[in-house]
Structures are given as C-alpha cells and as structure tokens.
Amino acid sequence: MDHLRICARVDLDAISHNIHFIRQHLRDGGSDAGIIAVIKADAYGHGALPIASYMEKHSLVRGFAVATYEEARELYDGGIKSPVLILGYTFPHTYKDIIQCGFRPVIFTTDMATDYAAAADACQKKVYCHIKIDTGMSRIGFGVTDEACDKIKKIFEENHSLVPEGIFTHFARADEADKTPTRIQTEAFETIISKLEKRGLTFPIVHASNSAAILEYDKAWFDCVRAGIIIYGLMPSDEVQQGYDLRPVLSLYSRIVMIKEIKKGTAVSYGGTYIADQDRRIATIPVGYADGYSRGLSGKGAVLIHKKRAPIIGRICMDQLMVDVTDIPEASLFDEVTLIGSDGDEKITLEELGDQSGRFNYEFACCLGNRIPRLYYSDGELIDTKEYY
C-alpha cells in the first residue's frame, strides 16, 4: 500500500473463521440451521461481490441476503450463482428481471403478490418468494392476525406461479440484554406459522434470527439464520455478551504526508477549536469525512503510529486530519498510520470509533466510502479477488 493514500484491508480468513464459529455455535446448541449471509450495504462496507464470491467458492453459506434489487443485480452480474434473498421492498419495474435472475423477493402485500404473479406468468417462470411477518418492528410485513393468515393463504391459492419458499420475521430488540421482547416476537411468529399450517400452507425455510439472536437466543434459530454483522467480526451491541470467538475483518490504513512544528498558541484546522497549549509536533494524514471517517471524531479520536496513540487535534476536514505526534519523536514522513486495527499492543476498533463519534459500529463501517480501495488478504497474502468471479 506504499503508493495508496488510504486503504482498507479485508481479511478473508477472518470471514471464514467467523462463519465456522457461527456454524459450531449453532451445532453446540443442537441446531443444523443453514446460514444466510447478509451482505447488504456492500457487505457492511467490506465489499459485497468479493466477499460473496469467496464465500460461494468455499461453500461457506447457504445463500445471501441483500436489501435492494440493485444489490442483488450486482451479485448476479458478478457471477454469483447462490440464491439471493432481497429483504426490502422491490419496485414493480424490477419484477421481471428479479424473476429472470432467480432472486428471492419478499412479499408483504396482496398487491405485490398479484403483480409478481403477473410478471412470472409473462416470463413463463416460477418466482420463489419469502413472506415477511411483522411481529414488532412496525416496518414492513403482514400483521400477526387471522386476517393476515387468510390473505397469505389466498395469495398462493390464486397465484400458482408463486412458490412459498420461505417465511420470516425480524427482531427489533434481540441485541438487548433483556430477551423478553424477542421471546414475544418469536411466539407471535410461531403462532402465525401454526395458523398457516392449519390452513394447509407450509414453508420449507423458516428464518428469524439476526446476529444478536444467533449468539443469544437459540429458540429462534429455525431452519436458517441470517448472519450479518458477526460475519465481519463486529458485535451487535454492547449489551450482547462479549468474548465470542469472532475476528474483526476490516482494518484501515493511511500515511503521514506532512510533519510540522507549531508554537504554543497556534490554532489547528477549521474554526480554531484546537489551540496548542505548548510547542507541538503535528502530523497531517490525508483522510477525512469524505472517506467516511467521521467528523464526530474531531478532538476525540486517535490513530496509531509506531505502536502508539496519536490524538486527533482540531476538526477533521473533508480530505485531511491532523494528529499530535509530540510524544512520538520517531514519527516521520510517509510512516504507516493505523486508523482501524492493531499496531503492537494498541488497538482501535469500530466499536470504539462508533462510541466516540456518536455513530455505532454498523454505521461507521457502512459509511466508509468507495474512494477507499479494499485490498483482500488470505494467508497473509494480498490476493486478486477476480479469481473468484
């Protein structure tokens, strides 16, 4: 990375390790549930296509889940053959392409069902769909009512081109220490499934668990689990028990591009929010909020240089930030800077940066911009991910 202004290193071996941990965790709990890898939002900022290609090549998961048609299409165009579930709303103009590509859409209204059936008939194909049940998110999904059960049953009675492949719900509070709300949602979901079974309708794939529920609520593992943030070695929240054998996948690096001595009383960056309390030595790093490195870290965060913390001083700019290297006399031009990751005994995590910036780890990772190149490593070696697709 000597010639790169900034880069993210993505450890594919850590991806593999985390998925094997999830699988063993399920087995230890007496479940052989399949794993659906959630790679929406460009795999939470890690790079959806390279990661999906790696997981598919090594048969690590049963399939993938994304949020939008466009995300699914990117995978298809990149050569992904595994089933891709689109978790969010899909617009009618995409229906025929969704069917032709074999994506699994989510249906949560009778109008969607009717329109998908018409598109499937026009394509002379079946559409394998998943029914979404709203058990407590109040977002999308059929309600937990007898009327909803009747509607769902009618959908498949009247639209024979629709194949009921899956049914699922999503937990609103599984990442909290108190699992009572999750238990209530699970029971509501099971009630709907039971009522549909009594109406003669069953689904081969029942799924509910997100990352937090995978770790801490074995009563909702069902046929498949949807593993998201824990695939990338990040914790769902600080209320989830710590100490699981998960490895962070992403680290972020840059370099020092200038070092200067400033006198006591000198202001640094926009607004002069930092005034040197004594003569200081400062380093400029070519990273800013346009890269997704939060401006909220101004005067709060730190980077690692020569295995030591260098505090950020002044406001983070769009493309640059400054740090105090007074106590790191060995710091010099073009030295490597660790913004996320480890250097010696020091470590900066996405959880730490999220706490300091007013974001949280998911958000921080997703906001890392596309002008940051992602470099993929396996066995410690940089690899060309195009070998996977």
C-alpha positions in Angstrom: 0.0 0.0 0.0 3.1 2.3 -0.2 1.5 4.3 -3.1 -2.0 4.4 -1.6 -3.4 7.5 0.2 -5.7 5.2 2.2 -6.7 1.5 2.0 -8.9 -1.0 3.8 -7.5 -4.4 4.4 -10.1 -7.2 4.4 -9.1 -10.5 6.0 -10.9 -13.3 4.2 -9.6 -15.8 6.6 -11.4 -14.0 9.3 -14.6 -14.2 7.3 -14.1 -18.0 7.1 -13.2 -18.2 10.8 -16.4 -16.3 11.8 -18.7 -18.4 9.7 -17.2 -21.6 11.1 -17.7 -20.2 14.6 -21.3 -19.4 13.8 -21.9 -22.9 12.5 -20.2 -24.5 15.5 -22.2 -22.3 17.9 -25.4 -23.5 16.2 -24.4 -27.1 16.4 -23.4 -26.7 20.1 -27.0 -25.5 20.6 -28.4 -28.6 18.9 -29.2 -26.9 15.6 -28.2 -27.7 12.0 -29.7 -24.4 10.7 -28.3 -23.1 7.5 -26.6 -19.8 7.3 -27.8 -17.0 5.1 -25.0 -14.4 4.8 -26.3 -10.8 4.9 -24.2 -8.7 2.6 -26.4 -5.7 2.1 -24.8 -2.2 2.1 -21.8 -3.5 0.2 -21.3 -6.2 2.9 -21.5 -3.5 5.6 -18.7 -1.6 3.8 -16.4 -4.6 3.3 -17.2 -5.3 -0.4 -20.2 -7.4 -1.3 -19.0 -9.1 -4.5 -15.5 -10.2 -3.5 -16.9 -11.5 -0.1 -19.8 -13.3 -1.7 -17.5 -14.8 -4.3 -15.1 -16.0 -1.6 -17.9 -17.5 0.5 -19.5 -19.1 -2.5 -16.3 -20.7 -3.8 -15.6 -22.2 -0.4 -19.3 -23.3 0.2 -19.4 -21.4 3.5 -23.1 -20.4 3.4 -26.5 -21.5 2.0 -27.2 -18.2 0.3 -27.1 -14.4 0.5 -29.4 -11.7 1.6 -29.3 -8.1 0.4 -31.6 -5.1 0.9 -32.3 -4.0 -2.7 -32.8 -5.2 -6.2 -29.7 -3.2 -7.3 -27.6 -5.0 -4.7 -28.8 -8.4 -5.9 -28.2 -7.4 -9.6 -24.6 -6.5 -8.7 -24.0 -10.1 -7.4 -25.7 -11.6 -10.4 -23.6 -9.6 -12.8 -20.5 -10.6 -10.9 -21.3 -14.3 -11.4 -22.9 -15.3 -8.1 -25.0 -18.4 -8.5 -26.3 -19.0 -5.0 -29.8 -17.9 -4.0 -30.1 -14.2 -3.2 -32.9 -13.0 -1.0 -33.9 -9.4 -1.3 -35.0 -8.3 2.2 -36.6 -5.0 1.3 -39.3 -3.6 -0.9 -38.9 -4.2 -4.7 -40.4 -1.9 -7.3 -42.7 -3.3 -10.0 -40.5 -2.3 -12.9 -37.8 -4.7 -11.5 -40.1 -7.8 -11.1 -39.4 -9.4 -14.5 -35.7 -9.1 -14.0 -35.9 -10.4 -10.5 -37.7 -13.5 -11.8 -35.4 -14.0 -14.7 -32.4 -13.8 -12.5 -33.9 -16.2 -9.9 -33.7 -13.8 -7.0 -36.0 -14.4 -4.0 -38.2 -11.4 -3.4 -40.0 -10.6 -0.2 -43.8 -10.3 -0.4 -45.8 -8.5 2.2 -49.0 -7.2 0.5 -51.6 -8.9 -1.7 -50.9 -6.3 -4.5 -47.2 -7.3 -4.6 -48.3 -10.9 -4.9 -50.7 -10.2 -7.7 -48.1 -8.1 -9.6 -45.3 -10.7 -9.1 -47.7 -13.4 -10.4 -48.5 -11.5 -13.5 -44.8 -10.9 -14.1 -44.0 -14.5 -13.6 -46.7 -15.6 -16.0 -45.3 -13.2 -18.6 -41.9 -14.7 -18.1 -43.3 -18.2 -18.0 -41.4 -18.9 -14.8 -42.0 -19.5 -11.2 -41.0 -17.0 -8.6 -39.6 -18.3 -5.3 -40.8 -15.8 -2.7 -40.5 -15.3 1.1 -43.4 -13.9 3.1 -42.5 -11.2 5.7 -44.3 -11.1 9.0 -44.2 -8.0 11.1 -44.1 -9.2 14.7 -42.8 -6.0 16.3 -40.6 -3.8 14.0 -43.6 -1.9 12.6 -41.8 -1.7 9.4 -42.8 -4.0 6.5 -44.7 -7.2 6.7 -48.1 -8.8 7.2 -49.5 -8.4 10.6 -50.0 -11.0 13.3 -53.7 -11.6 12.7 -56.1 -14.2 11.4 -56.9 -11.8 8.5 -53.3 -11.7 7.5 -53.2 -15.6 7.6 -56.2 -15.7 5.3 -54.6 -13.2 2.9 -51.3 -15.2 2.8 -53.2 -18.4 2.1 -55.2 -16.8 -0.6 -52.1 -15.5 -2.3 -50.8 -18.9 -3.0 -54.3 -20.3 -3.9 -54.8 -17.7 -6.5 -51.3 -17.3 -7.9 -49.8 -20.6 -8.8 -46.7 -19.1 -10.3 -45.7 -18.0 -6.8 -43.7 -20.7 -4.8 -43.9 -20.3 -1.0 -40.2 -20.9 -0.3 -39.8 -19.0 2.9 -41.4 -17.1 5.7 -39.6 -14.8 8.2 -39.6 -12.0 10.7 -37.1 -9.6 12.1 -36.3 -8.8 15.7 -36.3 -5.3 16.9 -34.5 -5.8 20.2 -32.6 -9.0 20.1 -29.4 -7.0 20.8 -30.6 -6.0 24.3 -29.8 -7.9 27.5 -33.5 -8.5 28.2 -34.7 -11.0 25.7 -38.4 -10.7 26.7 -39.3 -8.6 23.6 -37.6 -11.2 21.4 -39.4 -14.0 23.1 -42.7 -12.2 22.5 -41.9 -11.7 18.8 -40.9 -15.3 18.4 -44.1 -16.6 20.0 -46.1 -14.3 17.7 -44.2 -15.6 14.7 -44.7 -19.2 15.7 -48.4 -18.5 16.2 -48.7 -17.3 12.6 -46.8 -20.3 11.3 -49.1 -22.7 13.2 -52.2 -21.0 11.9 -50.9 -21.2 8.3 -50.1 -24.8 8.8 -53.7 -25.4 9.9 -54.7 -23.8 6.7 -52.6 -26.2 4.8 -49.7 -23.8 4.0 -46.1 -24.6 4.9 -42.8 -23.1 4.0 -39.5 -25.1 3.5 -37.4 -22.2 5.0 -38.4 -20.5 8.3 -36.0 -17.9 9.5 -35.9 -15.1 12.1 -32.5 -14.8 13.8 -30.3 -11.9 13.2 -26.7 -11.8 14.5 -27.7 -11.0 18.1 -30.3 -13.8 18.2 -27.8 -16.2 16.7 -25.5 -15.5 19.6 -28.0 -15.4 22.4 -31.5 -16.7 21.6 -31.5 -20.3 20.4 -35.3 -20.6 20.4 -35.5 -18.7 17.1 -32.9 -20.5 15.0 -35.5 -22.4 13.0 -34.3 -23.7 9.5 -31.9 -20.8 8.7 -30.3 -17.9 10.5 -29.4 -14.5 8.9 -25.9 -13.7 9.9 -24.9 -10.1 9.3 -22.6 -8.0 11.5 -21.0 -11.0 13.2 -19.7 -12.3 9.9 -17.5 -9.2 9.9 -16.3 -9.8 13.4 -18.3 -7.0 14.9 -20.7 -7.1 17.9 -24.4 -6.4 17.5 -24.3 -4.1 20.6 -22.5 -3.6 23.9 -25.5 -5.4 25.7 -24.6 -8.6 23.9 -22.3 -10.8 25.9 -18.7 -10.1 24.9 -15.9 -12.7 24.4 -17.3 -14.7 21.5 -14.5 -16.0 19.2 -15.1 -13.6 16.4 -12.3 -11.9 14.4 -12.5 -8.3 13.0 -12.3 -8.5 9.2 -11.5 -4.9 8.3 -8.6 -2.6 9.1 -7.9 0.8 7.8 -4.5 2.5 7.0 -3.1 5.7 5.6 0.3 7.5 5.8 1.8 10.7 7.2 2.1 13.3 4.4 3.5 16.2 6.4 5.0 16.9 9.8 5.5 20.3 11.2 6.4 22.1 14.4 3.9 24.6 15.8 4.3 27.1 18.5 2.3 27.5 21.7 -0.9 29.3 20.9 -1.1 28.1 17.3 -4.6 27.1 16.0 -5.1 23.9 14.1 -7.8 23.3 11.4 -11.2 24.9 10.8 -12.7 27.1 13.5 -9.5 27.1 15.6 -11.1 24.7 18.0 -7.7 23.4 19.0 -5.0 25.8 20.3 -1.6 24.4 21.1 -1.0 24.6 24.9 2.7 24.4 24.2 5.1 23.9 21.3 3.8 20.8 19.5 4.7 18.5 16.7 1.8 17.6 14.4 1.3 15.2 11.5 -1.1 15.6 8.6 -2.9 12.4 7.4 -4.8 12.5 4.0 -8.1 11.1 5.3 -11.3 12.9 6.0 -15.0 12.8 6.3 -15.4 12.4 2.6 -13.9 8.9 3.1 -16.5 8.2 5.7 -14.1 8.9 8.6 -16.5 10.7 10.9 -16.1 14.4 11.6 -17.5 13.5 15.0 -14.1 12.1 15.9 -12.6 15.7 15.9 -10.8 16.2 19.1 -11.8 12.8 20.4 -10.4 10.0 18.3 -6.8 8.8 17.8 -4.7 6.9 15.3 -1.8 4.5 15.8 1.7 5.4 14.7 4.7 3.3 15.7 2.5 1.3 18.1 1.5 4.5 20.0 -1.7 6.5 20.1 -1.6 9.9 18.4 -4.7 12.0 19.3 -6.7 13.8 16.6 -6.5 17.6 17.1 -8.8 20.2 15.6 -11.6 19.5 13.3 -11.4 16.6 10.8 -11.5 18.1 7.3 -13.2 16.7 4.2 -9.9 15.1 3.0 -7.4 15.5 5.8 -6.9 15.4 9.5 -4.2 16.3 11.9 -2.7 14.4 14.9 -0.3 15.2 17.7 2.9 13.3 17.4 4.9 15.3 20.0 5.2 12.1 22.1 6.2 10.0 19.1 9.5 11.5 18.1 10.3 8.6 15.7 7.3 9.6 13.5 8.4 10.6 10.1 7.1 11.4 6.6 5.2 8.5 4.9 5.1 6.3 8.1 2.1 4.0 8.1 -0.9 5.1 10.2 -3.5 2.7 11.5 -7.0 4.2 11.7 -8.8 0.9 12.4 -6.9 -2.2 13.6 -3.9 -3.1 15.7 -0.4 -1.9 16.0 1.6 -3.7 18.7 -0.4 -3.8 21.9 -2.6 -0.9 20.8 -5.9 -1.4 19.1 -8.6 0.8 17.6 -11.9 -0.9 17.0 -15.0 0.1 15.0 -16.9 -0.1 18.3 -14.5 2.5 19.9 -14.8 4.8 16.9 -18.6 4.5 16.9 -18.8 5.4 20.6 -16.6 8.4 20.2 -18.2 9.7 17.0 -21.9 9.3 18.0 -22.4 6.5 15.4 -22.2 2.8 16.0 -20.1 0.1 14.5 -22.5 -0.9 11.8 -23.0 2.7 10.6 -19.3 3.5 10.8 -18.4 0.5 8.6 -21.2 1.2 6.1 -20.1 4.8 5.7 -16.5 4.1 4.7 -16.6 5.5 1.2 -16.0 4.0 -2.2 -12.9 6.1 -2.7 -11.2 3.8 -0.2 -9.7 0.8 -2.1 -10.4 -2.5 -0.4 -7.5 -5.0 -0.5 -8.3 -8.6 0.2 -5.9 -10.9 2.0 -5.8 -14.7 2.6 -3.0 -16.5 4.5 -1.4 -13.1 5.0 -1.0 -12.5 1.2 -2.7 -10.0 -1.0 -5.0 -11.8 -3.5 -6.7 -10.9 -6.7 -10.4 -11.4 -5.8 -11.2 -11.6 -9.5 -10.1 -15.2 -9.3 -13.4 -15.9 -7.6 -15.6 -14.4 -10.3 
